[in-house]
Amino acid sequence: MKVTIIIVLFAVLLLSACSFNLPVSATSNPIGAKKGTFVQTGYLGFPPPMSNKAAVYEAAKNGGITKISTVDQNITWLLVMTKYETIVTGE
């Protein structure tokens, strides 16, 4: 019985995640229809090697954006992995 409980708790721990969205920046540019994203992954608590400024640049480049309106970051924590998604909107 104890082994079953331990296995179930371990499975719940492995499958659990926490995710939240942070507004990073906003400019006076009008909100455009374009959206660009850039995803980075960190493991075992170590952040990804790229800085936030470079992630904003890559997200804007992926969306074809030259005038940035807003920058958001969505962070998802799993047991051993952290996913950082930078979202840029603009024209």
LOZAZA-164695 format. One line per field, with one value per atom (N, C-alpha, C): residue in three letters; atom name; x, y, z. Coordinates in pm, 1 decimal. Layout:
LOZAZA-164695
type: [ALA, ...]
atom: [CA, ...]
x: [X, ...]
y: [Y, ...]
z: [Z, ...]
END
This chain:
LOZAZA-164695
type: [MET, MET, MET, LYS, LYS, LYS, VAL, VAL, VAL, THR, THR, THR, ILE, ILE, ILE, ILE, ILE, ILE, ILE, ILE, ILE, VAL, VAL, VAL, LEU, LEU, LEU, PHE, PHE, PHE, ALA, ALA, ALA, VAL, VAL, VAL, LEU, LEU, LEU, LEU, LEU, LEU, LEU, LEU, LEU, SER, SER, SER, ALA, ALA, ALA, CYS, CYS, CYS, SER, SER, SER, PHE, PHE, PHE, ASN, ASN, ASN, LEU, LEU, LEU, PRO, PRO, PRO, VAL, VAL, VAL, SER, SER, SER, ALA, ALA, ALA, THR, THR, THR, SER, SER, SER, ASN, ASN, ASN, PRO, PRO, PRO, ILE, ILE, ILE, GLY, GLY, GLY, ALA, ALA, ALA, LYS, LYS, LYS, LYS, LYS, LYS, GLY, GLY, GLY, THR, THR, THR, PHE, PHE, PHE, VAL, VAL, VAL, GLN, GLN, GLN, THR, THR, THR, GLY, GLY, GLY, TYR, TYR, TYR, LEU, LEU, LEU, GLY, GLY, GLY, PHE, PHE, PHE, PRO, PRO, PRO, PRO, PRO, PRO, PRO, PRO, PRO, MET, MET, MET, SER, SER, SER, ASN, ASN, ASN, LYS, LYS, LYS, ALA, ALA, ALA, ALA, ALA, ALA, VAL, VAL, VAL, TYR, TYR, TYR, GLU, GLU, GLU, ALA, ALA, ALA, ALA, ALA, ALA, LYS, LYS, LYS, ASN, ASN, ASN, GLY, GLY, GLY, GLY, GLY, GLY, ILE, ILE, ILE, THR, THR, THR, LYS, LYS, LYS, ILE, ILE, ILE, SER, SER, SER, THR, THR, THR, VAL, VAL, VAL, ASP, ASP, ASP, GLN, GLN, GLN, ASN, ASN, ASN, ILE, ILE, ILE, THR, THR, THR, TRP, TRP, TRP, LEU, LEU, LEU, LEU, LEU, LEU, VAL, VAL, VAL, MET, MET, MET, THR, THR, THR, LYS, LYS, LYS, TYR, TYR, TYR, GLU, GLU, GLU, THR, THR, THR, ILE, ILE, ILE, VAL, VAL, VAL, THR, THR, THR, GLY, GLY, GLY, GLU, GLU, GLU]
atom: [N, CA, C, N, CA, C, N, CA, C, N, CA, C, N, CA, C, N, CA, C, N, CA, C, N, CA, C, N, CA, C, N, CA, C, N, CA, C, N, CA, C, N, CA, C, N, CA, C, N, CA, C, N, CA, C, N, CA, C, N, CA, C, N, CA, C, N, CA, C, N, CA, C, N, CA, C, N, CA, C, N, CA, C, N, CA, C, N, CA, C, N, CA, C, N, CA, C, N, CA, C, N, CA, C, N, CA, C, N, CA, C, N, CA, C, N, CA, C, N, CA, C, N, CA, C, N, CA, C, N, CA, C, N, CA, C, N, CA, C, N, CA, C, N, CA, C, N, CA, C, N, CA, C, N, CA, C, N, CA, C, N, CA, C, N, CA, C, N, CA, C, N, CA, C, N, CA, C, N, CA, C, N, CA, C, N, CA, C, N, CA, C, N, CA, C, N, CA, C, N, CA, C, N, CA, C, N, CA, C, N, CA, C, N, CA, C, N, CA, C, N, CA, C, N, CA, C, N, CA, C, N, CA, C, N, CA, C, N, CA, C, N, CA, C, N, CA, C, N, CA, C, N, CA, C, N, CA, C, N, CA, C, N, CA, C, N, CA, C, N, CA, C, N, CA, C, N, CA, C, N, CA, C, N, CA, C, N, CA, C, N, CA, C, N, CA, C, N, CA, C, N, CA, C, N, CA, C, N, CA, C, N, CA, C, N, CA, C]
x: [81.5, 0.0, 86.1, 192.3, 280.1, 352.5, 389.3, 458.5, 367.3, 240.4, 144.0, 126.5, 117.7, 103.7, 227.2, 343.2, 467.6, 473.7, 434.6, 435.3, 337.4, 219.2, 119.4, 168.9, 225.1, 277.7, 392.5, 478.6, 588.8, 536.4, 435.3, 375.9, 311.2, 241.1, 179.2, 287.2, 395.6, 504.5, 567.9, 587.8, 647.1, 556.8, 427.0, 333.4, 285.0, 323.2, 277.2, 363.5, 302.5, 373.2, 312.5, 389.5, 342.9, 375.9, 278.6, 299.8, 241.5, 314.2, 260.2, 313.5, 239.6, 271.7, 308.2, 421.8, 469.5, 474.2, 411.6, 433.3, 572.6, 651.2, 788.5, 800.0, 740.4, 757.4, 642.7, 616.2, 518.8, 573.3, 546.9, 592.0, 471.3, 495.9, 386.8, 344.7, 409.6, 370.9, 233.3, 152.4, 21.1, 36.0, -59.6, -56.2, -86.8, 4.8, -11.5, -67.2, -86.4, -143.6, -37.9, 89.8, 195.8, 232.0, 269.4, 310.1, 429.3, 532.8, 649.6, 683.0, 730.6, 766.4, 905.8, 967.8, 1097.9, 1099.9, 1133.2, 1128.7, 1270.4, 1300.8, 1427.3, 1397.2, 1486.7, 1465.6, 1587.4, 1560.6, 1665.9, 1641.9, 1747.9, 1736.7, 1799.0, 1737.1, 1785.5, 1808.8, 1723.4, 1733.1, 1828.9, 1903.6, 1995.4, 1920.3, 1935.9, 1866.6, 1928.6, 1853.2, 1909.3, 2023.2, 2112.8, 2230.9, 2202.9, 2088.4, 2062.5, 1998.6, 2036.8, 1981.7, 1841.4, 1770.3, 1635.2, 1633.4, 1734.8, 1740.1, 1753.4, 1836.2, 1852.3, 1724.6, 1652.0, 1527.1, 1421.1, 1415.4, 1320.5, 1354.9, 1481.8, 1525.4, 1485.8, 1511.2, 1477.9, 1327.0, 1247.7, 1102.0, 1050.4, 1104.1, 1062.8, 1102.5, 1220.8, 1266.0, 1177.9, 1139.3, 1053.6, 914.8, 866.4, 734.4, 738.2, 856.5, 868.0, 829.3, 861.6, 821.4, 938.0, 911.0, 1012.8, 982.6, 854.2, 813.9, 745.4, 814.0, 762.5, 661.7, 547.1, 445.1, 452.4, 446.5, 450.3, 545.4, 597.1, 681.8, 629.4, 599.3, 554.7, 645.2, 650.4, 726.4, 638.7, 626.7, 551.3, 652.3, 648.4, 743.5, 667.0, 713.5, 652.7, 758.8, 731.5, 823.3, 772.2, 858.2, 833.4, 933.9, 936.8, 1023.4, 1171.6, 1219.7, 1361.3, 1384.6, 1277.8, 1290.1, 1210.7, 1265.9, 1194.8, 1191.9, 1071.0, 1053.8, 1024.3, 1105.2, 1087.4, 1041.6, 920.6, 868.9, 854.6, 925.0, 917.1, 819.7, 719.8, 615.4, 620.4, 635.6, 645.5, 531.2, 461.8, 359.6, 399.8, 350.5, 382.1, 354.9, 419.2, 404.1, 535.8]
y: [-119.6, 0.0, 126.4, 128.4, 244.8, 267.3, 158.6, 169.6, 233.7, 197.0, 253.8, 403.2, 443.4, 584.9, 663.2, 607.3, 673.4, 687.1, 584.8, 589.8, 694.8, 700.2, 799.4, 940.9, 964.9, 1097.6, 1137.7, 1043.6, 1071.4, 1106.2, 1034.7, 1062.7, 1200.8, 1236.4, 1369.5, 1477.8, 1456.1, 1552.2, 1569.8, 1461.3, 1469.0, 1540.3, 1526.1, 1582.6, 1722.7, 1772.4, 1903.9, 2012.8, 2129.0, 2242.8, 2370.9, 2476.9, 2609.1, 2703.3, 2781.4, 2871.4, 3007.4, 3113.1, 3247.0, 3338.2, 3446.2, 3540.2, 3674.1, 3730.3, 3857.4, 3962.4, 4078.6, 4188.0, 4246.4, 4256.5, 4304.1, 4450.8, 4487.6, 4622.7, 4659.9, 4789.7, 4843.4, 4976.1, 5004.6, 5129.7, 5210.5, 5328.7, 5413.8, 5377.4, 5278.5, 5234.7, 5169.7, 5185.9, 5120.1, 4968.0, 4899.9, 4753.7, 4704.1, 4628.6, 4579.2, 4437.9, 4389.6, 4256.5, 4146.5, 4183.2, 4082.4, 4037.3, 3909.7, 3852.2, 3760.4, 3775.2, 3689.6, 3625.7, 3503.0, 3432.6, 3372.8, 3354.5, 3288.7, 3207.5, 3080.5, 2989.5, 2945.3, 2951.0, 2902.5, 2803.4, 2710.2, 2609.3, 2603.6, 2602.5, 2585.1, 2455.2, 2391.8, 2263.5, 2271.1, 2202.3, 2189.7, 2324.1, 2421.0, 2551.2, 2648.0, 2604.0, 2692.8, 2766.5, 2899.0, 2973.6, 2944.8, 2972.0, 2952.4, 3051.7, 3022.5, 3106.5, 3243.4, 3263.7, 3389.6, 3491.4, 3616.6, 3722.1, 3761.9, 3839.2, 3882.8, 3977.1, 4063.2, 4154.8, 4077.2, 3975.8, 3893.8, 3816.0, 3771.7, 3698.4, 3789.0, 3915.3, 4011.0, 4033.0, 4047.7, 4064.6, 3944.1, 3824.0, 3702.4, 3687.4, 3720.2, 3710.7, 3810.2, 3932.3, 4032.5, 3988.6, 3932.1, 3883.5, 3768.6, 3677.1, 3564.6, 3609.8, 3721.1, 3772.0, 3875.7, 3911.6, 4014.0, 4152.0, 4180.7, 4305.2, 4403.5, 4527.1, 4632.0, 4737.9, 4756.2, 4850.1, 4771.5, 4754.5, 4673.7, 4753.7, 4690.6, 4753.0, 4700.0, 4568.0, 4508.0, 4388.8, 4361.2, 4243.4, 4172.9, 4045.6, 3963.3, 3841.6, 3784.0, 3660.5, 3560.6, 3442.3, 3332.9, 3230.7, 3203.4, 3110.8, 2989.1, 2870.8, 2745.7, 2663.6, 2630.0, 2547.4, 2405.3, 2313.4, 2171.4, 2124.1, 1998.1, 1947.1, 1975.3, 1943.8, 1961.7, 2060.1, 2116.0, 2201.4, 2330.0, 2440.8, 2568.9, 2620.1, 2653.0, 2703.8, 2852.6, 2933.8, 3077.3, 3111.6, 3166.9, 3206.6, 3358.8, 3425.8, 3568.9, 3597.8, 3684.1, 3715.1, 3864.5, 3900.1, 4038.4, 4067.3, 4181.4, 4225.3, 4360.9, 4389.7, 4517.7, 4514.1, 4606.4, 4616.7, 4590.5]
z: [0.0, 0.0, 0.0, 82.1, 88.2, -44.5, -110.9, -239.3, -342.6, -343.3, -437.3, -412.9, -288.9, -256.5, -300.0, -277.2, -317.7, -468.9, -542.4, -688.5, -739.2, -681.3, -722.4, -693.0, -576.1, -542.1, -633.4, -666.2, -756.5, -895.9, -944.2, -1075.1, -1076.9, -970.6, -961.7, -962.3, -891.1, -886.6, -1024.1, -1096.9, -1230.2, -1329.8, -1315.8, -1412.1, -1374.3, -1259.0, -1217.5, -1281.3, -1300.2, -1358.5, -1305.4, -1313.0, -1273.7, -1388.5, -1430.1, -1542.2, -1510.1, -1549.1, -1533.1, -1642.4, -1668.0, -1773.4, -1710.9, -1750.9, -1697.8, -1807.7, -1787.3, -1882.1, -1857.4, -1961.3, -1946.3, -1984.4, -2099.5, -2148.7, -2241.4, -2250.0, -2344.2, -2396.2, -2522.9, -2582.6, -2626.0, -2679.8, -2728.0, -2869.7, -2931.2, -3065.1, -3059.8, -3166.4, -3166.1, -3171.2, -3108.3, -3108.0, -3248.7, -3303.6, -3439.1, -3442.2, -3563.2, -3582.5, -3577.7, -3583.1, -3586.5, -3445.4, -3436.9, -3309.3, -3334.9, -3255.8, -3267.2, -3134.5, -3138.5, -3015.9, -3028.4, -2913.7, -2906.2, -2777.2, -2787.0, -2672.9, -2636.7, -2506.5, -2452.9, -2341.5, -2318.7, -2215.8, -2124.1, -1993.8, -1894.2, -1819.1, -1774.1, -1704.8, -1566.0, -1471.3, -1333.7, -1266.6, -1294.8, -1231.6, -1297.1, -1397.9, -1467.3, -1577.7, -1587.8, -1693.4, -1829.1, -1936.0, -2069.9, -2093.7, -2186.8, -2205.9, -2267.3, -2333.9, -2402.6, -2308.1, -2319.8, -2234.3, -2280.4, -2197.3, -2231.5, -2351.8, -2363.9, -2478.7, -2608.7, -2609.3, -2729.0, -2759.0, -2655.0, -2675.9, -2737.6, -2695.3, -2753.9, -2900.8, -2931.3, -3070.1, -3155.1, -3104.5, -3179.5, -3198.4, -3096.3, -3107.7, -3211.2, -3210.9, -3309.7, -3450.0, -3463.5, -3594.1, -3642.3, -3552.7, -3591.0, -3635.5, -3580.9, -3618.4, -3728.4, -3777.0, -3880.1, -3829.1, -3703.2, -3638.0, -3637.9, -3684.0, -3681.9, -3576.6, -3539.8, -3435.3, -3324.2, -3212.6, -3101.3, -3020.4, -2989.3, -2904.4, -2761.9, -2746.0, -2612.8, -2611.1, -2492.4, -2470.5, -2345.8, -2359.0, -2247.5, -2237.3, -2117.7, -2099.5, -2026.6, -2084.2, -2024.2, -1973.4, -1842.6, -1781.2, -1731.4, -1770.6, -1726.6, -1655.8, -1528.6, -1449.9, -1443.5, -1477.3, -1455.7, -1352.3, -1324.1, -1218.4, -1245.8, -1364.5, -1395.9, -1509.0, -1566.3, -1683.5, -1663.8, -1712.3, -1712.4, -1854.6, -1904.2, -2039.9, -2033.4, -2102.6, -2109.8, -2250.9, -2263.2, -2394.1, -2396.2, -2487.5, -2503.9, -2617.6, -2590.5, -2687.1, -2716.4, -2844.5, -2886.8, -2982.8, -2965.0, -3059.9, -3116.5, -3236.5, -3299.2, -3448.3, -3517.7, -3663.8, -3732.4]
END
